[in-house]
Amino acid sequence: MGQAKAKKEAWKEKEKLSKPLSQSRFNLLAIGTRRSPAPFLYEEVAYWADLEERVIGVIARDVQDDDYYWSLLARDRNGRFRSADFDASLRSARYATVALRERISKAVTEDDLAELGTQGDETNQATDLLAIPQRTKPEDLHPNFRLLVETPGRAPARAVFKELGPWLAPSDPHFVKEFQTKQFDQRLWELYLWAVFRELGYDVTQPEAPDFHIASPRGEFTVEATTCAPSTGGVLVDHPDPKTTDEIKAFLKDYMPMKFGGALTAKLNRKSANGESYWERGPGAGKPFVLAIADFHKPGGDGDIGSMTYTQEALWLYLYGHRVEWEFIDGSLSIRSVKASDHVYKTKTIETGFFDLEGTENISAVVFSNAGTLSKFDRMGVDAGFAPDDHRYMRIGFRLNPDPNAVIGTPFSEEVEAENGERWSDELQIFHNPRAKFPLPLEAFAGATQHQFVDGQLVSYSTGTPVLSSQTIIMHLLSGEEFEAASASGAS
């Protein structure tokens, strides 16, 4: 065999040891890997992995020099994919691809992968969100956490948590325990926010307070997360449970602003032992400060829709102290903002207009999403290719209708599949404070839906047709034998 032929045969054998990787899958596996300057320096063009995904790699173009580099990533001792080898100043993407695939081949046939991935800065113990400590009583686990770990159809979400956990460095040592037990919703909201900030290209640290310090070449700010939880006392414990249109209007006009107001004002007024407010603490002092809120006060299940899918209207009403009225004039939609009255529910009254309260000039914006749920983690796992073969995932809901005369969203129904291109920030809403001492630039959340109150009018910015509200349906496909067994046992 000639030398050229032997070399060609050897390359064919090396090719068999690597496979292309989708961008969605790489994004999940490397969810904490990229540093914030990367998007300004490189344009990623392709992704590769060995057949078992023990190592992964990326090909990128240097946007200044117009040449290429490859980087090989291996798991460190905490289970995080991080750069283990690279080469730069390569003349073409094809040349870089050949070099990366050869490096992948060498890694899985010659290298000690544990040693290859070791960085030397790993913590003694990685954060594992799904590992239940011994002697934990099953009844102590939160019902939604049990759904997460016990339901076969939640495999995509479990894959996401497996990759996300090792990157976390929360200052709260009880974070994992609270996620698994009494504060599942609150911790899930923080996990969702962490993924959003990483997707938006920020370096994220988790100081003692506020919850997040966010930084990139675009700037920096801090974020404190909070949630609306079920009321355990006071007049709000008597939930109105609206059914009719008028009951829903009253619910959104008075009850829900009080729920949002209670959570937001608690953060506004809270002081540290040293008398410092959130915006005065940590490395972000003197920078924009953001409150991030989600509504978990009435969870879904058993056919009910969770409250977060329909309470957003009450949030902007409370934040800006104005309601939006509309009518059609000569066939065109006319919208105006009208000052709202204070919110009254039974014997309780609160002032409307959170951003008008004393001290709120220190809050640059309020962030909200109705997607900080297990369903979002499932969909992102499906997007990355982690759906079980015997399950299907459907999503139904409403998208923003781009018609300037539309007053309701566009209904949709679609199957959630791999490489759908869903983003963590798709459902994010940012409400900017018109009185902010340190305004948050629109660029800080580029691509998300953002709201400003300008000259007495609510002005909104959206990209594309974001989802306004939705439900995700998980379907288990049964084989003939499984169906017969389920029918015989009386299962539906």
TIZAVO-190280 format. One record per residue (C-alpha): x, y, z; residue in three letters. Coordinates in steps of 0.2 Angstrom, whole numbers. Example, Ala and Ser with C-alpha at 12.3 -4.5 7.8 and 13.67 -1.06 7.14 Angstrom:
{rec {62 -22 39} 'ALA'}
{rec {68 -5 36} 'SER'}
% end
This chain:
{rec {0 0 0} 'MET'}
{rec {7 17 -5} 'GLY'}
{rec {10 30 8} 'GLN'}
{rec {-4 42 1} 'ALA'}
{rec {-16 27 1} 'LYS'}
{rec {-11 22 19} 'ALA'}
{rec {-13 40 25} 'LYS'}
{rec {-31 41 17} 'LYS'}
{rec {-36 25 25} 'GLU'}
{rec {-30 31 42} 'ALA'}
{rec {-40 47 40} 'TRP'}
{rec {-55 37 36} 'LYS'}
{rec {-53 27 52} 'GLU'}
{rec {-51 44 62} 'LYS'}
{rec {-67 51 54} 'GLU'}
{rec {-77 37 61} 'LYS'}
{rec {-73 43 79} 'LEU'}
{rec {-81 60 77} 'SER'}
{rec {-98 66 73} 'LYS'}
{rec {-106 84 69} 'PRO'}
{rec {-115 92 84} 'LEU'}
{rec {-130 103 82} 'SER'}
{rec {-128 121 89} 'GLN'}
{rec {-143 118 101} 'SER'}
{rec {-134 103 108} 'ARG'}
{rec {-117 112 109} 'PHE'}
{rec {-125 127 118} 'ASN'}
{rec {-132 116 131} 'LEU'}
{rec {-117 105 134} 'LEU'}
{rec {-106 121 135} 'ALA'}
{rec {-119 132 144} 'ILE'}
{rec {-106 140 155} 'GLY'}
{rec {-91 139 144} 'THR'}
{rec {-90 154 134} 'ARG'}
{rec {-83 170 141} 'ARG'}
{rec {-92 187 138} 'SER'}
{rec {-80 194 125} 'PRO'}
{rec {-81 179 114} 'ALA'}
{rec {-95 185 103} 'PRO'}
{rec {-86 201 99} 'PHE'}
{rec {-70 191 94} 'LEU'}
{rec {-76 175 85} 'TYR'}
{rec {-90 168 74} 'GLU'}
{rec {-94 150 78} 'GLU'}
{rec {-97 140 62} 'VAL'}
{rec {-97 121 66} 'ALA'}
{rec {-97 109 81} 'TYR'}
{rec {-91 92 83} 'TRP'}
{rec {-90 78 96} 'ALA'}
{rec {-84 60 98} 'ASP'}
{rec {-97 47 96} 'LEU'}
{rec {-101 46 115} 'GLU'}
{rec {-99 65 118} 'GLU'}
{rec {-85 63 130} 'ARG'}
{rec {-76 78 121} 'VAL'}
{rec {-84 91 111} 'ILE'}
{rec {-76 104 99} 'GLY'}
{rec {-80 121 90} 'VAL'}
{rec {-74 129 74} 'ILE'}
{rec {-74 148 74} 'ALA'}
{rec {-68 162 63} 'ARG'}
{rec {-58 176 70} 'ASP'}
{rec {-69 191 64} 'VAL'}
{rec {-54 203 64} 'GLN'}
{rec {-40 192 56} 'ASP'}
{rec {-53 182 45} 'ASP'}
{rec {-44 166 49} 'ASP'}
{rec {-50 151 59} 'TYR'}
{rec {-47 141 76} 'TYR'}
{rec {-53 126 84} 'TRP'}
{rec {-55 122 102} 'SER'}
{rec {-57 105 110} 'LEU'}
{rec {-67 104 126} 'LEU'}
{rec {-67 90 139} 'ALA'}
{rec {-76 89 156} 'ARG'}
{rec {-66 95 171} 'ASP'}
{rec {-67 86 188} 'ARG'}
{rec {-83 95 191} 'ASN'}
{rec {-91 89 175} 'GLY'}
{rec {-90 105 166} 'ARG'}
{rec {-85 106 147} 'PHE'}
{rec {-70 117 146} 'ARG'}
{rec {-56 121 134} 'SER'}
{rec {-43 107 135} 'ALA'}
{rec {-33 111 118} 'ASP'}
{rec {-34 123 104} 'PHE'}
{rec {-25 129 88} 'ASP'}
{rec {-27 146 79} 'ALA'}
{rec {-23 156 64} 'SER'}
{rec {-29 142 52} 'LEU'}
{rec {-32 146 34} 'ARG'}
{rec {-49 139 32} 'SER'}
{rec {-64 131 41} 'ALA'}
{rec {-61 115 31} 'ARG'}
{rec {-43 115 37} 'TYR'}
{rec {-48 118 55} 'ALA'}
{rec {-61 105 54} 'THR'}
{rec {-49 91 49} 'VAL'}
{rec {-37 96 63} 'ALA'}
{rec {-51 96 76} 'LEU'}
{rec {-57 79 71} 'ARG'}
{rec {-40 72 71} 'GLU'}
{rec {-38 80 89} 'ARG'}
{rec {-55 71 94} 'ILE'}
{rec {-48 55 88} 'SER'}
{rec {-32 57 97} 'LYS'}
{rec {-42 62 113} 'ALA'}
{rec {-53 46 113} 'VAL'}
{rec {-39 34 108} 'THR'}
{rec {-23 40 117} 'GLU'}
{rec {-28 53 131} 'ASP'}
{rec {-33 50 149} 'ASP'}
{rec {-49 60 147} 'LEU'}
{rec {-50 64 166} 'ALA'}
{rec {-32 71 165} 'GLU'}
{rec {-36 80 149} 'LEU'}
{rec {-50 90 156} 'GLY'}
{rec {-43 94 173} 'THR'}
{rec {-41 113 175} 'GLN'}
{rec {-34 114 193} 'GLY'}
{rec {-47 126 199} 'ASP'}
{rec {-61 114 202} 'GLU'}
{rec {-71 114 218} 'THR'}
{rec {-71 100 230} 'ASN'}
{rec {-89 95 226} 'GLN'}
{rec {-99 100 211} 'ALA'}
{rec {-117 106 212} 'THR'}
{rec {-128 91 208} 'ASP'}
{rec {-146 97 207} 'LEU'}
{rec {-153 80 205} 'LEU'}
{rec {-144 70 218} 'ALA'}
{rec {-155 67 233} 'ILE'}
{rec {-145 65 249} 'PRO'}
{rec {-146 49 259} 'GLN'}
{rec {-159 49 273} 'ARG'}
{rec {-170 61 264} 'THR'}
{rec {-188 57 267} 'LYS'}
{rec {-198 55 251} 'PRO'}
{rec {-213 66 258} 'GLU'}
{rec {-200 80 261} 'ASP'}
{rec {-197 82 242} 'LEU'}
{rec {-207 95 233} 'HIS'}
{rec {-220 87 222} 'PRO'}
{rec {-213 96 206} 'ASN'}
{rec {-196 89 210} 'PHE'}
{rec {-203 72 212} 'ARG'}
{rec {-211 74 195} 'LEU'}
{rec {-194 80 188} 'LEU'}
{rec {-184 65 194} 'VAL'}
{rec {-197 51 193} 'GLU'}
{rec {-207 55 176} 'THR'}
{rec {-199 47 160} 'PRO'}
{rec {-205 61 150} 'GLY'}
{rec {-195 74 160} 'ARG'}
{rec {-179 66 154} 'ALA'}
{rec {-175 82 143} 'PRO'}
{rec {-176 93 158} 'ALA'}
{rec {-165 81 168} 'ARG'}
{rec {-152 83 154} 'ALA'}
{rec {-153 101 156} 'VAL'}
{rec {-151 101 175} 'PHE'}
{rec {-136 89 173} 'LYS'}
{rec {-127 101 163} 'GLU'}
{rec {-132 117 172} 'LEU'}
{rec {-128 111 190} 'GLY'}
{rec {-109 110 189} 'PRO'}
{rec {-108 128 183} 'TRP'}
{rec {-117 135 198} 'LEU'}
{rec {-108 143 213} 'ALA'}
{rec {-122 149 224} 'PRO'}
{rec {-117 158 240} 'SER'}
{rec {-132 149 248} 'ASP'}
{rec {-126 132 254} 'PRO'}
{rec {-144 126 255} 'HIS'}
{rec {-148 130 237} 'PHE'}
{rec {-149 112 231} 'VAL'}
{rec {-159 106 247} 'LYS'}
{rec {-172 121 244} 'GLU'}
{rec {-173 116 226} 'PHE'}
{rec {-178 99 230} 'GLN'}
{rec {-189 103 245} 'THR'}
{rec {-199 118 250} 'LYS'}
{rec {-193 132 238} 'GLN'}
{rec {-193 122 222} 'PHE'}
{rec {-202 136 212} 'ASP'}
{rec {-190 150 219} 'GLN'}
{rec {-174 141 215} 'ARG'}
{rec {-181 135 198} 'LEU'}
{rec {-184 154 194} 'TRP'}
{rec {-166 158 198} 'GLU'}
{rec {-159 143 188} 'LEU'}
{rec {-170 149 173} 'TYR'}
{rec {-163 167 175} 'LEU'}
{rec {-145 160 176} 'TRP'}
{rec {-148 151 159} 'ALA'}
{rec {-155 167 152} 'VAL'}
{rec {-140 178 157} 'PHE'}
{rec {-128 165 150} 'ARG'}
{rec {-137 164 133} 'GLU'}
{rec {-137 183 132} 'LEU'}
{rec {-118 183 133} 'GLY'}
{rec {-115 188 151} 'TYR'}
{rec {-102 182 163} 'ASP'}
{rec {-113 177 179} 'VAL'}
{rec {-107 177 197} 'THR'}
{rec {-118 173 212} 'GLN'}
{rec {-113 184 227} 'PRO'}
{rec {-122 184 244} 'GLU'}
{rec {-133 198 238} 'ALA'}
{rec {-140 202 226} 'PRO'}
{rec {-142 185 218} 'ASP'}
{rec {-133 189 202} 'PHE'}
{rec {-119 200 196} 'HIS'}
{rec {-120 202 177} 'ILE'}
{rec {-105 208 167} 'ALA'}
{rec {-99 209 149} 'SER'}
{rec {-91 221 137} 'PRO'}
{rec {-108 229 135} 'ARG'}
{rec {-108 234 154} 'GLY'}
{rec {-114 227 170} 'GLU'}
{rec {-128 226 182} 'PHE'}
{rec {-135 216 197} 'THR'}
{rec {-151 206 199} 'VAL'}
{rec {-161 201 214} 'GLU'}
{rec {-174 187 210} 'ALA'}
{rec {-191 186 219} 'THR'}
{rec {-207 176 217} 'THR'}
{rec {-226 178 221} 'CYS'}
{rec {-230 163 232} 'ALA'}
{rec {-246 157 239} 'PRO'}
{rec {-252 168 253} 'SER'}
{rec {-253 160 270} 'THR'}
{rec {-261 174 280} 'GLY'}
{rec {-270 190 278} 'GLY'}
{rec {-284 195 266} 'VAL'}
{rec {-275 188 251} 'LEU'}
{rec {-276 170 258} 'VAL'}
{rec {-294 170 251} 'ASP'}
{rec {-290 168 233} 'HIS'}
{rec {-304 174 222} 'PRO'}
{rec {-302 160 209} 'ASP'}
{rec {-310 170 194} 'PRO'}
{rec {-321 162 181} 'LYS'}
{rec {-331 175 172} 'THR'}
{rec {-323 189 161} 'THR'}
{rec {-328 202 174} 'ASP'}
{rec {-321 192 188} 'GLU'}
{rec {-304 190 179} 'ILE'}
{rec {-304 209 176} 'LYS'}
{rec {-306 212 194} 'ALA'}
{rec {-293 199 199} 'PHE'}
{rec {-280 207 187} 'LEU'}
{rec {-285 225 193} 'LYS'}
{rec {-284 222 212} 'ASP'}
{rec {-279 205 219} 'TYR'}
{rec {-264 202 207} 'MET'}
{rec {-256 220 209} 'PRO'}
{rec {-256 216 228} 'MET'}
{rec {-247 200 225} 'LYS'}
{rec {-234 208 214} 'PHE'}
{rec {-233 223 225} 'GLY'}
{rec {-230 213 241} 'GLY'}
{rec {-215 203 233} 'ALA'}
{rec {-207 219 225} 'LEU'}
{rec {-209 231 240} 'THR'}
{rec {-202 218 251} 'ALA'}
{rec {-186 218 241} 'LYS'}
{rec {-187 237 239} 'LEU'}
{rec {-187 240 258} 'ASN'}
{rec {-176 226 264} 'ARG'}
{rec {-159 231 272} 'LYS'}
{rec {-144 221 276} 'SER'}
{rec {-137 220 294} 'ALA'}
{rec {-126 235 289} 'ASN'}
{rec {-142 244 284} 'GLY'}
{rec {-138 243 265} 'GLU'}
{rec {-151 240 251} 'SER'}
{rec {-148 228 238} 'TYR'}
{rec {-142 241 225} 'TRP'}
{rec {-129 247 238} 'GLU'}
{rec {-121 229 240} 'ARG'}
{rec {-108 219 231} 'GLY'}
{rec {-98 223 216} 'PRO'}
{rec {-112 231 206} 'GLY'}
{rec {-115 245 218} 'ALA'}
{rec {-117 261 208} 'GLY'}
{rec {-123 251 193} 'LYS'}
{rec {-140 247 186} 'PRO'}
{rec {-150 236 198} 'PHE'}
{rec {-164 225 192} 'VAL'}
{rec {-178 215 201} 'LEU'}
{rec {-183 199 193} 'ALA'}
{rec {-201 192 197} 'ILE'}
{rec {-211 177 193} 'ALA'}
{rec {-228 172 198} 'ASP'}
{rec {-230 155 206} 'PHE'}
{rec {-244 160 218} 'HIS'}
{rec {-256 147 210} 'LYS'}
{rec {-248 132 201} 'PRO'}
{rec {-255 123 187} 'GLY'}
{rec {-259 104 186} 'GLY'}
{rec {-274 93 186} 'ASP'}
{rec {-281 102 170} 'GLY'}
{rec {-278 120 178} 'ASP'}
{rec {-268 133 170} 'ILE'}
{rec {-254 140 181} 'GLY'}
{rec {-257 159 186} 'SER'}
{rec {-241 165 178} 'MET'}
{rec {-249 162 161} 'THR'}
{rec {-261 176 162} 'TYR'}
{rec {-256 188 176} 'THR'}
{rec {-243 199 166} 'GLN'}
{rec {-256 212 163} 'GLU'}
{rec {-258 215 181} 'ALA'}
{rec {-239 218 182} 'LEU'}
{rec {-237 232 170} 'TRP'}
{rec {-253 240 177} 'LEU'}
{rec {-245 240 195} 'TYR'}
{rec {-228 245 189} 'LEU'}
{rec {-233 261 179} 'TYR'}
{rec {-249 264 188} 'GLY'}
{rec {-258 266 171} 'HIS'}
{rec {-270 254 162} 'ARG'}
{rec {-272 253 143} 'VAL'}
{rec {-288 257 135} 'GLU'}
{rec {-291 254 116} 'TRP'}
{rec {-305 257 103} 'GLU'}
{rec {-306 256 84} 'PHE'}
{rec {-307 273 76} 'ILE'}
{rec {-311 273 57} 'ASP'}
{rec {-305 255 57} 'GLY'}
{rec {-288 258 65} 'SER'}
{rec {-284 253 83} 'LEU'}
{rec {-282 268 95} 'SER'}
{rec {-273 265 111} 'ILE'}
{rec {-271 276 126} 'ARG'}
{rec {-264 275 144} 'SER'}
{rec {-276 280 158} 'VAL'}
{rec {-270 283 176} 'LYS'}
{rec {-276 269 187} 'ALA'}
{rec {-284 270 204} 'SER'}
{rec {-277 262 219} 'ASP'}
{rec {-279 243 221} 'HIS'}
{rec {-292 237 233} 'VAL'}
{rec {-296 220 239} 'TYR'}
{rec {-308 217 254} 'LYS'}
{rec {-300 227 268} 'THR'}
{rec {-283 230 260} 'LYS'}
{rec {-278 245 249} 'THR'}
{rec {-261 248 241} 'ILE'}
{rec {-255 263 230} 'GLU'}
{rec {-253 260 212} 'THR'}
{rec {-238 264 202} 'GLY'}
{rec {-223 254 209} 'PHE'}
{rec {-210 265 200} 'PHE'}
{rec {-218 280 208} 'ASP'}
{rec {-214 274 226} 'LEU'}
{rec {-200 282 236} 'GLU'}
{rec {-184 273 233} 'GLY'}
{rec {-189 265 217} 'THR'}
{rec {-177 277 207} 'GLU'}
{rec {-164 264 213} 'ASN'}
{rec {-172 250 203} 'ILE'}
{rec {-168 251 185} 'SER'}
{rec {-180 239 178} 'ALA'}
{rec {-191 224 183} 'VAL'}
{rec {-189 208 173} 'VAL'}
{rec {-204 195 171} 'PHE'}
{rec {-206 179 162} 'SER'}
{rec {-220 166 162} 'ASN'}
{rec {-208 153 156} 'ALA'}
{rec {-198 149 172} 'GLY'}
{rec {-205 132 173} 'THR'}
{rec {-201 114 171} 'LEU'}
{rec {-209 114 154} 'SER'}
{rec {-196 127 148} 'LYS'}
{rec {-182 116 154} 'PHE'}
{rec {-191 101 145} 'ASP'}
{rec {-192 111 129} 'ARG'}
{rec {-174 116 129} 'MET'}
{rec {-169 99 132} 'GLY'}
{rec {-179 93 118} 'VAL'}
{rec {-171 107 107} 'ASP'}
{rec {-154 100 112} 'ALA'}
{rec {-159 82 106} 'GLY'}
{rec {-163 74 123} 'PHE'}
{rec {-181 69 120} 'ALA'}
{rec {-184 50 123} 'PRO'}
{rec {-189 40 107} 'ASP'}
{rec {-206 35 115} 'ASP'}
{rec {-211 53 119} 'HIS'}
{rec {-218 68 110} 'ARG'}
{rec {-219 86 115} 'TYR'}
{rec {-233 98 109} 'MET'}
{rec {-234 116 113} 'ARG'}
{rec {-250 127 111} 'ILE'}
{rec {-253 145 115} 'GLY'}
{rec {-253 162 108} 'PHE'}
{rec {-239 172 99} 'ARG'}
{rec {-238 191 97} 'LEU'}
{rec {-249 196 82} 'ASN'}
{rec {-239 208 72} 'PRO'}
{rec {-255 216 64} 'ASP'}
{rec {-255 234 71} 'PRO'}
{rec {-274 232 73} 'ASN'}
{rec {-273 216 83} 'ALA'}
{rec {-280 215 101} 'VAL'}
{rec {-277 197 104} 'ILE'}
{rec {-262 185 100} 'GLY'}
{rec {-261 173 86} 'THR'}
{rec {-265 155 92} 'PRO'}
{rec {-252 142 88} 'PHE'}
{rec {-250 123 90} 'SER'}
{rec {-233 115 86} 'GLU'}
{rec {-223 100 90} 'GLU'}
{rec {-207 103 100} 'VAL'}
{rec {-192 95 91} 'GLU'}
{rec {-174 95 91} 'ALA'}
{rec {-165 111 84} 'GLU'}
{rec {-181 121 85} 'ASN'}
{rec {-170 135 89} 'GLY'}
{rec {-180 140 105} 'GLU'}
{rec {-170 153 116} 'ARG'}
{rec {-171 154 135} 'TRP'}
{rec {-175 172 133} 'SER'}
{rec {-189 171 121} 'ASP'}
{rec {-203 174 134} 'GLU'}
{rec {-193 187 144} 'LEU'}
{rec {-201 204 147} 'GLN'}
{rec {-191 219 153} 'ILE'}
{rec {-201 234 161} 'PHE'}
{rec {-189 249 162} 'HIS'}
{rec {-191 262 176} 'ASN'}
{rec {-194 280 168} 'PRO'}
{rec {-187 287 185} 'ARG'}
{rec {-171 276 186} 'ALA'}
{rec {-156 284 193} 'LYS'}
{rec {-145 272 183} 'PHE'}
{rec {-156 267 168} 'PRO'}
{rec {-153 250 160} 'LEU'}
{rec {-149 251 141} 'PRO'}
{rec {-161 242 129} 'LEU'}
{rec {-145 233 123} 'GLU'}
{rec {-143 225 140} 'ALA'}
{rec {-158 213 135} 'PHE'}
{rec {-156 214 116} 'ALA'}
{rec {-169 202 107} 'GLY'}
{rec {-181 201 122} 'ALA'}
{rec {-197 211 123} 'THR'}
{rec {-195 227 132} 'GLN'}
{rec {-207 241 139} 'HIS'}
{rec {-204 259 142} 'GLN'}
{rec {-216 272 149} 'PHE'}
{rec {-213 288 138} 'VAL'}
{rec {-223 304 139} 'ASP'}
{rec {-237 295 148} 'GLY'}
{rec {-238 281 135} 'GLN'}
{rec {-233 263 136} 'LEU'}
{rec {-220 259 122} 'VAL'}
{rec {-215 241 118} 'SER'}
{rec {-202 233 108} 'TYR'}
{rec {-202 215 102} 'SER'}
{rec {-192 205 90} 'THR'}
{rec {-201 193 79} 'GLY'}
{rec {-217 185 86} 'THR'}
{rec {-213 180 104} 'PRO'}
{rec {-224 168 113} 'VAL'}
{rec {-236 177 125} 'LEU'}
{rec {-242 162 134} 'SER'}
{rec {-242 143 131} 'SER'}
{rec {-244 126 138} 'GLN'}
{rec {-233 111 134} 'THR'}
{rec {-241 94 133} 'ILE'}
{rec {-230 78 135} 'ILE'}
{rec {-236 62 126} 'MET'}
{rec {-230 45 130} 'HIS'}
{rec {-231 33 114} 'LEU'}
{rec {-236 16 119} 'LEU'}
{rec {-231 0 110} 'SER'}
{rec {-245 -13 106} 'GLY'}
{rec {-240 -23 121} 'GLU'}
{rec {-239 -8 133} 'GLU'}
{rec {-256 -2 127} 'PHE'}
{rec {-264 -19 130} 'GLU'}
{rec {-256 -20 148} 'ALA'}
{rec {-261 -2 152} 'ALA'}
{rec {-279 -6 146} 'SER'}
{rec {-280 -22 156} 'ALA'}
{rec {-274 -12 172} 'SER'}
{rec {-287 1 169} 'GLY'}
{rec {-274 15 166} 'ALA'}
{rec {-280 29 155} 'SER'}
% end
